[in-house]
Amino acid sequence: MGAASSGLYDRADNVDQVSGCAVPADLPMLLMADVAAIGGVKPETVSKALQRSKPGGRYAGDPFPEPDGRIGGREGSLSGSRPWWSSGRREAIEAWFVRNQDRTGVGGRPPKSAYEK
């Protein structure tokens, strides 16, 4: 396991696999790739879920768990553009994916077989 691993997922060399930003080794956190792995989706799906959780969005009634902070910018900084969640919030994240399992990672027109009889 990488030095910054939360104990759940490997994160080699204290670097967020999605953003490439440095991650403080002593802060147990879940990054976008970790959260995506929990839900069995791509990181882009988590990003869309966050966007769609804003007022008026598709998930506004049951918003995706808000990140605890953001990383990026200067090395070691806990402010930036990439979200992170405390590893203690894993259960809330898992529960959201369970409640929304039929809505995440899908989009567009259904296959013809779904509407042609």
C-alpha positions as CSV (number, residue, x, y, z in Angstrom):
1,M,0.0,0.0,0.0
2,G,1.1,3.6,-0.7
3,A,2.1,5.8,2.2
4,A,-1.1,7.9,1.9
5,S,-3.4,5.0,1.7
6,S,-6.5,5.1,3.9
7,G,-6.3,1.4,4.4
8,L,-9.0,0.9,1.8
9,Y,-7.2,1.6,-1.5
10,D,-3.7,1.9,-2.7
11,R,-2.4,5.4,-3.5
12,A,1.2,5.2,-4.7
13,D,3.6,8.0,-3.9
14,N,1.1,10.2,-2.0
15,V,-0.5,11.3,-5.3
16,D,-4.2,11.4,-6.2
17,Q,-4.5,9.1,-9.2
18,V,-7.1,11.3,-10.8
19,S,-5.7,14.8,-10.3
20,G,-2.0,14.0,-9.9
21,C,-1.9,16.4,-6.9
22,A,0.2,15.7,-3.9
23,V,-1.8,14.2,-0.9
24,P,-0.7,14.8,2.7
25,A,0.4,11.3,4.0
26,D,-1.0,11.8,7.5
27,L,-4.6,12.6,6.5
28,P,-6.9,9.6,6.1
29,M,-9.0,10.6,3.2
30,L,-10.9,9.2,0.3
31,L,-10.1,10.8,-3.1
32,M,-12.3,10.8,-6.2
33,A,-10.8,7.5,-7.4
34,D,-11.5,5.9,-4.0
35,V,-15.1,7.1,-3.9
36,A,-15.6,5.9,-7.5
37,A,-14.2,2.4,-6.5
38,I,-16.7,2.3,-3.6
39,G,-19.6,2.8,-6.0
40,G,-18.1,0.6,-8.8
41,V,-18.3,3.6,-11.1
42,K,-15.8,5.9,-12.9
43,P,-14.5,9.1,-11.2
44,E,-16.4,11.1,-13.8
45,T,-19.7,9.6,-12.5
46,V,-18.9,10.9,-9.0
47,S,-18.1,14.3,-10.4
48,K,-21.5,14.3,-12.2
49,A,-23.3,13.2,-9.1
50,L,-21.8,16.1,-7.2
51,Q,-22.8,18.5,-9.9
52,R,-26.3,17.1,-10.1
53,S,-26.7,17.3,-6.3
54,K,-26.9,21.1,-6.4
55,P,-30.4,22.7,-5.9
56,G,-32.6,22.0,-8.9
57,G,-30.4,19.1,-10.0
58,R,-31.3,15.5,-10.6
59,Y,-30.1,14.4,-7.1
60,A,-31.1,17.5,-5.2
61,G,-33.6,15.5,-3.2
62,D,-31.0,13.0,-2.1
63,P,-27.6,14.8,-2.7
64,F,-24.3,13.0,-2.9
65,P,-22.3,13.4,0.3
66,E,-20.6,16.8,0.2
67,P,-16.8,16.6,0.2
68,D,-15.0,17.4,3.4
69,G,-12.5,19.6,1.5
70,R,-10.6,20.0,-1.7
71,I,-7.0,19.5,-2.6
72,G,-4.8,20.8,-5.4
73,G,-3.0,24.1,-5.9
74,R,0.2,24.2,-3.8
75,E,1.8,21.0,-2.7
76,G,0.4,19.9,0.7
77,S,-2.4,22.4,0.5
78,L,-5.9,21.3,1.6
79,S,-7.6,23.8,-0.7
80,G,-8.0,23.3,-4.4
81,S,-10.2,21.9,-7.1
82,R,-10.2,18.1,-6.3
83,P,-12.7,16.9,-3.6
84,W,-11.8,14.6,-0.8
85,W,-13.9,12.9,1.9
86,S,-13.0,11.7,5.3
87,S,-12.5,7.9,5.3
88,G,-15.0,7.8,8.2
89,R,-17.8,8.8,5.8
90,R,-17.4,5.6,3.7
91,E,-20.8,4.2,5.1
92,A,-22.7,7.4,4.0
93,I,-21.1,7.1,0.5
94,E,-21.9,3.4,0.2
95,A,-25.5,4.1,1.3
96,W,-25.9,6.8,-1.3
97,F,-24.7,4.5,-4.1
98,V,-27.1,1.8,-2.8
99,R,-30.1,4.2,-2.8
100,N,-29.2,5.5,-6.3
101,Q,-27.8,2.3,-7.9
102,D,-30.3,2.4,-10.7
103,R,-29.6,6.1,-11.5
104,T,-25.8,6.4,-11.5
105,G,-23.5,5.7,-14.4
106,V,-26.3,5.7,-16.9
107,G,-27.6,8.2,-19.3
108,G,-28.8,8.8,-22.8
109,R,-31.4,6.9,-24.8
110,P,-32.3,3.4,-23.7
111,P,-31.5,0.6,-26.1
112,K,-34.2,-0.1,-28.7
113,S,-35.1,-3.4,-26.9
114,A,-36.3,-1.4,-23.9
115,Y,-39.0,0.5,-25.8
116,E,-39.8,-1.6,-28.9
117,K,-42.1,-4.5,-28.5
